[in-house]
Amino acid sequence: MPSALESPEGGEEDILRYEEVEGDSVSPMDLSELLKEGTKESHDRAENTQFVKDFLKGRIKKELFKLATVALHFTYSALEEEMDRNKDNPVFAPLYFPVELHRREALAKDLKYFYGEDWKEKIQCSEATQQYVDRIHHVGQHEPELLVAHAYTRYMGDLSGGQVLKKVAQRALKLPSTEEGIQFYVFDNISNAQQFKQLYRARMNALDFDKNTKERIVEEANKAFRFNMQVFDELDKIGRSLAEEAQDGGFPVHDGKGDIRKCPYYADKLGTAGPGCPFHTAVGLARQPLVQLVLAACVAVAAGAAAWYIL
């Protein structure tokens, strides 16, 4: 479950586009404009990753959504740790909005909903996410002016296209209308998202950066997109390996292929894992002589009924 990196003004097909707010007075040399123009190619690539396209179509498995939430938890924990570190640094301080923007507490609520009270013991940082996290920490500690690129890329997207993803996830995963599991997308302390984004861009444009620093920030924003795309690709690979979930939200059923121990219903030899796999249980029953006799009788009745209907 990523946050959208960008947002649409129009349809969902342009989910990764930040909308422009009417009344914005911008210059071609404003940092917000440089970021917009300088990351267009990255936008196109990100919005065409398979994970994002599937998500927008509502084809998101619950287990994969949970893993995406885990990735967001580690990413935002790193980002907000470095933002806290630099809250008084003039190269970042004007963009420090912990009450309005910070996502760590919201993500903790979502992980508690999906994994239970001991969620911290059940999650781990993936390889792609760890690379993203390491870069954020490096930037925050050694090049804090570049932290602007990471904050802008994430939070402006959360307030924009992220709101579309919220609705898609809630509908596709049949999540409660009370918004459990999608607290990440809920910004209780922002009453008007468009006005806040306008304020954020104005604050960013007012930062006293020279041309070279602005170019480095644009370059870092492109890196942020690449890190996100690597996480998307990683999630997509995991998604392809997951068993298909039942359409009604039921449990996945083992198809009889591969290692039976990977079946969620598999009961080990000691009988401690609960009921057996439905697939193998059905196969076992079908081999019983009495069951075979009953099945044969049913087939005969069905054939007779079909013949009668045709006549």
Disulfide bonds with the S-S distance in Angstrom:
none
